[in-house]
Amino acid sequence: MLDLACGGGRHGRFFLARGHPVVALDRDVSGLADLRGTAALEIVEADLEAGRPFPLAGRQFGGLVVVNYLYRPLLPALVAAVAPGGALIYETFALGNERFGRPSNPDFLLRPGELLEAVRGALRVVAYEDRVVRRPRPAAVQRICAVREPG
């Protein structure tokens, strides 16, 4: 399982607690200090926006979780990283969020249907939402769960 832009590792911790191996990737991995040495955890420190190739290129994962992060050039690599039978779970801010606060820069807000387009032809969409949520605070978000059909 890949927890991308993991921050303190909330999602990775969830999967580790259930016995799954996890790769946690972020440009600042200090929030994972208490997990160093965990056998089922690989910590990768990398700035995904530094113009270097995706550090996990060629690897595939049974699950990918991305929350509150958008770097459009990375979307094809993330879709490619979903293993046969695996799933991509992605949620981040969408256009319209500017009325609620940050982020408000369109560079960090998904356009309508953008996650659908990112997976089209490669993954099967299981669930998709483009909506305003009220919790934990009001925000415009897109969410997708998409799977790669088994081999």
C-alpha positions in Angstrom: 0.0 0.0 0.0 1.3 3.5 -0.9 0.4 6.4 1.3 1.4 9.3 -0.9 2.0 12.8 0.6 1.5 11.0 3.9 2.2 13.8 6.3 2.0 12.1 9.8 1.0 8.8 8.2 -2.7 8.6 9.2 -3.6 6.3 6.4 -0.4 4.3 6.5 -0.9 3.7 10.2 -4.4 2.5 9.6 -3.1 -0.2 7.1 -0.1 -1.1 9.2 -2.4 -1.8 12.2 -4.3 -4.2 10.0 -1.1 -6.1 8.9 -0.5 -4.6 5.5 3.0 -3.5 4.3 3.1 0.3 3.7 5.3 2.6 1.7 4.9 6.1 3.1 6.2 8.9 0.9 6.4 12.7 1.6 8.9 15.5 1.3 8.9 15.8 5.1 8.8 12.4 6.9 9.4 13.8 10.4 5.8 13.0 11.3 6.8 9.3 10.9 9.7 9.4 13.4 7.9 7.1 15.9 7.5 4.5 13.2 11.1 4.2 12.1 12.2 0.6 12.3 8.7 -0.8 11.7 9.4 -3.9 9.6 6.3 -3.5 7.4 7.0 0.1 6.7 9.2 1.7 4.0 9.7 5.4 4.4 10.6 7.4 1.3 11.6 11.1 1.6 11.2 12.8 -1.7 10.0 16.1 -3.1 7.6 15.0 -5.8 7.5 18.5 -7.3 11.3 19.0 -7.7 11.4 18.0 -11.3 12.9 14.6 -10.7 11.3 11.3 -12.0 8.7 9.7 -9.7 10.9 7.9 -7.1 8.7 4.7 -7.2 8.5 4.4 -11.0 8.1 0.8 -12.1 6.6 -0.3 -8.8 3.0 -1.3 -8.3 0.9 -1.4 -5.2 -2.3 -3.1 -4.1 -3.6 0.2 -2.8 -2.7 3.8 -3.2 -4.2 6.5 -0.9 -3.8 10.2 -1.7 -5.6 12.8 0.4 -5.4 16.6 0.2 -2.6 16.7 -2.4 -2.5 17.5 -6.1 0.4 17.6 -8.4 -1.1 17.0 -11.9 2.1 15.8 -13.6 2.1 12.9 -11.1 -1.4 11.6 -12.0 -0.3 9.2 -14.8 2.4 7.7 -12.6 -0.1 7.1 -9.8 -2.5 5.4 -12.2 0.3 3.2 -13.5 1.3 2.3 -10.0 -2.0 0.5 -9.3 -1.3 -3.3 -9.4 -3.8 -5.7 -11.1 -6.6 -6.1 -8.6 -5.4 -3.0 -6.7 -7.2 0.2 -5.9 -6.6 4.0 -6.0 -8.3 6.1 -3.4 -7.9 9.8 -4.1 -9.5 12.8 -2.4 -8.5 16.4 -2.7 -9.9 19.9 -3.1 -11.8 20.9 -6.2 -12.7 24.2 -7.9 -15.3 25.9 -5.8 -13.2 25.5 -2.7 -12.0 29.1 -2.9 -15.3 30.2 -1.4 -14.4 28.3 1.8 -10.8 29.4 2.1 -7.6 27.6 1.3 -6.5 26.2 -1.0 -7.9 28.7 -3.4 -5.2 28.7 -6.1 -6.6 26.8 -9.2 -3.3 25.0 -9.5 -4.2 23.1 -6.4 -7.9 22.6 -7.2 -9.3 19.8 -9.4 -11.3 20.8 -12.4 -14.7 19.1 -12.8 -14.3 15.5 -13.7 -10.5 15.6 -13.6 -10.1 12.5 -11.5 -12.4 10.6 -13.8 -10.3 11.7 -16.8 -7.1 10.7 -14.9 -8.2 7.0 -14.7 -10.2 6.7 -17.9 -9.2 3.7 -19.9 -6.9 2.3 -17.2 -8.9 1.8 -14.1 -12.6 1.0 -13.4 -14.4 3.6 -11.3 -16.1 2.1 -8.3 -17.2 5.4 -6.7 -16.8 9.1 -7.5 -18.0 12.3 -5.9 -17.6 15.9 -6.7 -19.3 17.8 -3.9 -19.2 20.1 -1.0 -18.6 18.5 2.4 -19.3 20.1 5.7 -16.9 18.1 7.9 -14.2 18.4 9.2 -14.8 21.9 7.7 -16.7 23.1 4.6 -14.8 22.3 1.4 -15.3 21.5 -2.2 -13.8 18.1 -2.9 -13.5 15.3 -5.5 -13.2 11.7 -4.4 -12.6 8.6 -6.4 -12.1 4.9 -5.8 -10.9 3.1 -8.9 -9.6 -0.4 -9.4 -7.4 -2.1 -12.0 -9.0 -5.3 -13.1 -7.0 -8.4 -12.1 -4.5 -9.7 -14.7 
